[in-house]
Amino acid sequence: MNEAQLRECAEVVGHDFVDWSLLVRALTHSSYSAESPDEPSNERLEYLGDAVLGLVLADEMYRRHPDFHEGLLTDLRKSVVNETTLGGAARRMGLGRFIRLGRGEEAAGGHDKTSILANAFEAVIGAVHLDAGTEIARRLSLRLLRDDIDAAVPGLRTLDPKTQL
């Protein structure tokens, strides 16, 4: 990934990185790392980003809905922090074109796979958290997911399939 692509991706994400290696790692799928062992995958950043998103959304739902009980707040958070919603947000941003994939995953259309997009979205949030802190990651998350958060209440329409069972 060249500097122009990194800058374009940072613009799409909405964060000007101090440590560009964090963005590169956030965009590196494990299939790419398997073919290039010196390139760490985004899995650790994905883990961190998932935790950041969970906290940000829990806090946002808690503040928005002071009369909702714990179970409903949990459902609201899960209706946003799930593969379908995060993958959709990444797709709307055009994040897929920046993800570094192994040859097989690329040939299989990995740049548009919801699971890969969702994982990259979480990894980018984790990278922003490390690069600029929790508050910047919070603001970015809320901005990128604003429409999904606003739509979460009516009927809890975006519950993940496991929760729906």
PEZI-V175588 format. One record per pair of residues at least 12 apart in sequence whose ideal C-beta (glycine too) atoms are under 10 Angstrom apart, sorted by the first residue. I is the first residue (numbers start at 1). J is the second residue. D is the distance in whole Angstrom. If there is no record, write none. Layout:
# PEZI-V175588
i	j	d
I	J	D
I	J	D
This chain:
# PEZI-V175588
i	j	d
1	20	10
1	23	9
1	24	6
1	27	7
1	28	9
1	98	7
1	99	10
1	100	7
3	20	8
5	24	10
5	27	9
5	97	9
5	98	7
6	20	6
6	21	10
6	23	6
6	24	7
6	27	9
6	98	8
7	20	9
7	23	10
8	94	9
8	97	9
8	98	8
9	23	6
9	24	9
9	26	9
9	27	7
9	93	9
9	94	9
9	95	8
9	97	9
9	98	4
9	99	10
9	124	9
10	23	6
10	98	10
10	124	10
10	128	10
12	90	10
12	93	5
12	94	6
12	95	7
12	97	9
12	98	7
12	124	10
13	26	9
13	27	10
13	90	10
13	93	7
13	95	8
13	98	9
13	121	9
13	124	6
13	125	9
13	127	9
13	128	7
13	140	7
13	144	8
14	93	9
14	124	10
14	128	9
14	136	10
14	139	9
14	140	6
14	143	7
14	144	7
15	124	8
15	125	10
15	127	8
15	128	5
15	131	7
15	132	7
15	136	7
15	137	9
15	139	10
15	140	6
16	131	9
16	132	9
17	127	7
17	128	8
17	130	10
17	131	5
17	132	8
18	130	10
18	131	6
18	132	7
19	127	8
19	130	7
19	131	5
19	132	9
20	127	10
20	131	9
21	40	9
21	127	9
21	131	10
22	42	10
22	45	7
22	123	9
22	124	9
22	126	8
22	127	4
22	128	8
22	129	9
22	130	6
22	131	5
22	132	10
23	45	10
23	98	9
23	123	9
23	124	7
23	127	6
23	128	9
23	131	8
24	39	8
24	40	9
24	42	9
24	98	10
24	100	8
24	127	9
25	39	8
25	40	6
25	41	8
25	42	6
25	43	10
25	44	8
25	45	6
25	100	10
25	123	7
25	124	10
25	126	9
25	127	7
25	130	10
26	41	10
26	42	5
26	44	10
26	45	5
26	46	8
26	48	10
26	49	8
26	95	10
26	98	9
26	99	9
26	119	10
26	120	7
26	121	9
26	122	9
26	123	4
26	124	5
26	125	8
26	126	7
26	127	4
26	128	8
26	130	10
26	131	10
27	42	7
27	45	10
27	95	8
27	96	10
27	98	5
27	99	5
27	100	6
27	101	10
27	120	6
27	123	7
27	124	8
27	127	9
28	40	7
28	41	5
28	42	5
28	43	9
28	45	9
28	99	8
28	100	5
28	101	9
28	120	9
28	123	8
29	41	6
29	42	7
29	43	9
29	46	10
29	99	6
29	100	6
29	101	5
29	102	7
29	105	6
29	106	9
29	110	7
29	111	10
29	113	10
29	116	6
29	119	8
29	120	7
29	123	9
30	42	8
30	43	6
30	46	10
30	101	9
30	102	8
30	105	9
30	116	10
30	119	9
31	99	10
31	100	9
31	101	5
31	102	3
31	103	8
31	104	6
31	105	4
31	106	8
31	108	9
31	110	7
31	116	9
32	99	8
32	100	4
32	101	6
32	102	5
32	103	9
32	105	8
32	106	9
32	110	10
33	100	9
33	102	8
34	102	6
34	104	9
34	105	9
35	100	10
35	101	9
35	102	5
35	103	7
35	104	9
35	105	10
36	100	9
36	102	8
39	100	8
41	100	9
41	119	10
41	123	9
42	99	9
42	100	9
42	116	10
42	119	7
42	120	6
42	122	8
42	123	4
42	124	8
42	126	8
42	127	8
43	119	8
43	122	10
43	123	8
44	123	8
44	126	8
45	119	9
45	120	9
45	122	8
45	123	4
45	124	8
45	125	8
45	126	4
45	127	5
45	128	10
45	129	9
45	130	8
46	118	9
46	119	5
46	120	8
46	121	9
46	122	5
46	123	4
46	124	9
46	125	9
46	126	7
46	127	10
47	119	10
47	122	8
47	123	9
47	126	7
48	122	8
48	123	8
48	125	8
48	126	3
48	127	8
48	129	6
48	130	7
48	137	9
49	86	9
49	119	9
49	120	9
49	121	7
49	122	4
49	123	5
49	124	7
49	125	4
49	126	3
49	127	7
49	128	8
49	129	7
49	130	10
49	137	8
49	141	9
50	81	7
50	86	9
50	118	10
50	119	9
50	121	10
50	122	5
50	123	9
50	125	8
50	126	8
51	122	9
51	125	9
51	126	8
51	129	9
52	81	10
52	122	8
52	125	5
52	126	6
52	128	8
52	129	5
52	130	10
52	134	7
52	137	5
52	138	8
52	140	10
52	141	7
53	77	9
53	80	8
53	81	5
53	86	8
53	121	9
53	122	6
53	125	6
53	126	9
53	129	10
53	137	9
53	138	9
53	141	6
53	145	8
54	77	7
54	78	9
54	80	10
54	81	6
54	122	10
55	77	10
55	81	10
55	129	10
55	134	8
55	137	9
55	138	8
55	141	9
56	77	9
56	80	10
56	81	9
56	125	8
56	129	10
56	134	8
56	137	7
56	138	5
56	139	9
56	140	9
56	141	5
56	142	7
56	145	9
56	149	10
57	73	9
57	76	8
57	77	5
57	78	9
57	79	9
57	80	5
57	81	5
57	138	10
57	141	8
57	142	9
57	145	8
57	148	10
57	149	7
57	152	9
58	73	7
58	74	8
58	76	9
58	77	5
58	81	9
59	77	9
59	138	8
59	142	10
60	76	9
60	77	8
60	80	9
60	138	9
60	141	9
60	142	6
60	145	9
60	149	6
60	152	10
61	73	5
61	74	9
61	75	9
61	76	5
61	77	6
61	79	9
61	80	8
61	149	8
61	152	8
61	153	9
62	76	9
62	77	9
64	76	9
64	149	8
64	150	9
64	152	9
64	153	8
65	152	10
65	153	8
68	153	9
72	153	9
72	156	8
74	163	9
75	152	9
75	156	5
75	159	7
75	163	7
76	149	9
76	152	5
76	153	7
76	156	7
76	158	10
76	159	9
77	149	10
77	152	8
78	152	9
78	156	9
78	158	9
78	159	6
78	160	6
78	162	9
78	163	6
79	148	8
79	149	9
79	151	9
79	152	5
79	153	9
79	155	10
79	156	5
79	157	7
79	158	4
79	159	5
79	160	8
79	163	8
80	141	10
80	145	6
80	148	5
80	149	6
80	150	10
80	151	9
80	152	6
80	158	7
81	118	10
81	122	9
81	141	10
81	145	9
81	148	10
81	160	9
82	118	8
82	148	10
82	158	7
82	159	8
82	160	4
82	161	9
82	162	9
82	163	8
83	114	6
83	115	6
83	116	10
83	117	9
83	118	4
83	119	8
83	121	10
83	122	10
83	160	7
83	161	9
84	114	6
84	115	10
84	118	8
84	148	10
84	158	7
84	159	9
84	160	7
84	161	8
85	114	10
85	118	8
85	121	9
85	145	7
85	147	10
85	148	5
85	149	10
85	151	9
85	152	9
85	158	5
85	159	10
85	160	8
86	114	9
86	115	10
86	117	7
86	118	4
86	119	8
86	120	9
86	121	5
86	122	6
86	125	9
86	144	9
86	145	8
86	148	9
87	112	9
87	113	8
87	114	3
87	115	7
87	116	8
87	117	4
87	118	4
87	119	9
87	120	9
87	121	7
88	114	8
88	117	8
88	118	8
88	121	9
88	145	10
88	147	10
88	148	8
88	158	9
89	117	8
89	118	8
89	121	6
89	141	10
89	144	6
89	145	6
89	146	10
89	147	9
89	148	7
90	112	10
90	114	9
90	116	9
90	117	4
90	118	6
90	119	9
90	120	6
90	121	4
90	122	9
90	124	8
90	144	9
91	111	10
91	112	7
91	113	10
91	114	8
91	117	6
91	118	9
91	121	9
92	117	10
92	144	9
92	147	9
92	148	10
93	117	9
93	120	10
93	121	8
93	124	9
93	144	7
95	111	9
95	116	10
95	117	6
95	118	10
95	120	6
95	121	7
95	124	7
95	144	10
96	109	10
96	110	8
96	111	4
96	112	6
96	113	8
96	114	10
96	116	8
96	117	6
96	120	8
97	111	6
97	112	9
98	111	9
98	120	8
98	124	9
99	111	6
99	112	10
99	113	9
99	116	6
99	117	8
99	119	9
99	120	5
99	123	9
100	120	10
101	113	9
101	116	8
121	141	9
121	144	8
121	145	9
124	137	9
124	140	9
124	141	10
124	144	9
125	137	6
125	138	9
125	140	7
125	141	6
125	144	8
125	145	10
128	140	6
128	141	8
129	141	9
